[in-house]
Amino acid sequence: MAIARALIVDDEPDIRELLAMTLARMDIDCDSATNLEDARELLNRSTFHVCLTDMRLPDGNGIDFVGHIQKERPQLPVAVITAHGNMESAIQALKAGAFDFVTKPVDLAVLRNLVETALKLSLEQHEARHELIGDSPAIREVRSMVAKLARSEAPVYISGESGTGKELVARLIHEQGARAEQPFVPVNCGAIPPELMESEFFGYKKGSFTGATSDKDGLFQAARGGTLFLDEIAELPQSMQVKLLRAIQEKSIRPIGANEELAVDVRILSATHQPLAGLVANGQFRQDLFYRINVIELYVPPLRERSDDIALLADHILARLAAGSGRQFKLSSAARQTLSNYSFPGNVRELENILERATALCDSDVIDAADLRLQQIPAGTGQADADRVEDNGSFTDYGDQSLDTYLVDIEKQTIMDALEKTRWNKTAAAKLLGISFRALRYRLEKLGLE
Ligand SMILES: Nc1ncnc2c1ncn2[C@@H]1O[C@H](COP(=O)(O)OP(=O)(O)OP(=O)(O)O)[C@@H](O)[C@H]1O
């Protein structure tokens, strides 16, 4: 499946064909227009990652189209194709906002380079945009809290069920605040082995232990001037809770093996899906640290309490999946209804997973209720996968690759099973799978299920 989509605007059939063929070999889908009117129409209808336009078109000028894209789709990189030696118009196009140009006759190696750069820009920009989608009173309240908290330096503790958007909220607090130009460093406290925690957080000096062949910065140094987001903070072992408390109180750290304290200016945001106050009450989490990190609590409500947002979120997620696959997806009205009746124990992350699975399995571009597979609890993993092997001829030819993919699929399916059975409670799912919570987090990350 192509990962990107290009818009080609040229009235010469030979050039259109040459460009489309070259891009197709780069696994890029193309739409072509022979004039500006058609090009504008296509731009309105589809999501593109790069645009190549000729300068002289039957109904206008390529530079006007560059201007149009700048206004309507400022994220879309556009390059112009100019006549050989016509530097004047190439410069004009760059001034109008084109990111580059190619001259005719088109040198294919130059074209490929240019398109690769454009795609990198385009896909990176896509990833960099964070937005809290939703129009319900609950999410509006979260949005207005985010705006207020972004103006403050206070530590914020973000609570809420798994997959509600706690990390997204933390990123937004950072991005909308004075530290936006500095790093945002997310740390999954559940994924760091306890014995490595101190060196991961505070770094070490060369020679401080076997294997410390050079100085290494820790997460606090990496987040200097910015924000350190401590996700799953309830997973911190007691010994580390003491050290963290000290770092927050003193605003300084001591790397392993260092003689001196090091001042670090870092804003601390933290989160967990576990009831932290309860863990404090039964002695599993230090009360003094709780008071430090929980100066302000921001609660992100579960998706079932803002079901009006489901349709908006689904459209947003489908648009993102479309950008990645070059296809456009729509939900049938029955599918919309099914989604809005569902309780989403795994919250927005579960909605993302459901839609990703549906778009991958759905043959047409209209996703119907059945494609969502909401009623279906996956069957016993072994049998389900064994059936799939028989159905799929390519598995009979076991290359290393197929076997790996097969095993990864089984692992994914088993974990998804456990998560669905435990209504997305990761602690319970880990117990069911007979592995530690930490090991589950590690696997989720490795398999891209986070
Ligand atoms: N309101 C929203 N608008 C757009 N995307 C959202 C929204 N809420 C959550 N998401 C998306 O859902 C996914 C899960 O969100 P996130 O990782 O922030 O949840 P979380 O509460 O931190 O989960 P966990 O407790 O498991 O760490 C992410 O891809 C995030 O971008």
PDBQT file of the ligand as one rigid body, heavy atoms in Angstrom, charges set to zero:
ROOT
HETATM    1  N1  LIG A 501      -9.062  14.426  22.490  1.00  0.00    +0.000 N 
HETATM    2  C1  LIG A 501      -8.186  13.815  21.680  1.00  0.00    +0.000 A 
HETATM    3  N2  LIG A 501      -8.011  14.281  20.424  1.00  0.00    +0.000 NA
HETATM    4  C2  LIG A 501      -7.156  13.658  19.579  1.00  0.00    +0.000 A 
HETATM    5  N3  LIG A 501      -6.448  12.568  19.888  1.00  0.00    +0.000 NA
HETATM    6  C3  LIG A 501      -6.591  12.053  21.113  1.00  0.00    +0.000 A 
HETATM    7  C4  LIG A 501      -7.450  12.657  22.074  1.00  0.00    +0.000 A 
HETATM    8  N4  LIG A 501      -7.357  11.949  23.215  1.00  0.00    +0.000 NA
HETATM    9  C5  LIG A 501      -6.499  10.952  22.989  1.00  0.00    +0.000 A 
HETATM   10  N5  LIG A 501      -6.022  11.002  21.734  1.00  0.00    +0.000 N 
HETATM   11  C6  LIG A 501      -5.082  10.044  21.097  1.00  0.00    +0.000 C 
HETATM   12  O1  LIG A 501      -5.322   8.780  21.700  1.00  0.00    +0.000 OA
HETATM   13  C7  LIG A 501      -4.106   8.075  21.924  1.00  0.00    +0.000 C 
HETATM   14  C8  LIG A 501      -3.962   7.763  23.401  1.00  0.00    +0.000 C 
HETATM   15  O2  LIG A 501      -3.736   8.989  24.120  1.00  0.00    +0.000 OA
HETATM   16  P1  LIG A 501      -2.613   9.130  25.242  1.00  0.00    +0.000 P 
HETATM   17  O3  LIG A 501      -1.408   8.281  24.943  1.00  0.00    +0.000 OA
HETATM   18  O4  LIG A 501      -2.380  10.578  25.452  1.00  0.00    +0.000 OA
HETATM   19  O5  LIG A 501      -3.421   8.468  26.459  1.00  0.00    +0.000 OA
HETATM   20  P2  LIG A 501      -2.967   8.213  27.945  1.00  0.00    +0.000 P 
HETATM   21  O6  LIG A 501      -4.119   8.608  28.788  1.00  0.00    +0.000 OA
HETATM   22  O7  LIG A 501      -1.647   8.877  28.212  1.00  0.00    +0.000 OA
HETATM   23  O8  LIG A 501      -2.807   6.622  27.980  1.00  0.00    +0.000 OA
HETATM   24  P3  LIG A 501      -2.022   5.681  29.080  1.00  0.00    +0.000 P 
HETATM   25  O9  LIG A 501      -2.692   5.895  30.402  1.00  0.00    +0.000 OA
HETATM   26  O10 LIG A 501      -2.272   4.305  28.559  1.00  0.00    +0.000 OA
HETATM   27  O11 LIG A 501      -0.594   6.106  29.028  1.00  0.00    +0.000 OA
HETATM   28  C9  LIG A 501      -2.998   8.976  21.387  1.00  0.00    +0.000 C 
HETATM   29  O12 LIG A 501      -2.692   8.601  20.063  1.00  0.00    +0.000 OA
HETATM   30  C10 LIG A 501      -3.618  10.360  21.422  1.00  0.00    +0.000 C 
HETATM   31  O13 LIG A 501      -3.038  11.208  20.471  1.00  0.00    +0.000 OA
ENDROOT
TORSDOF 0
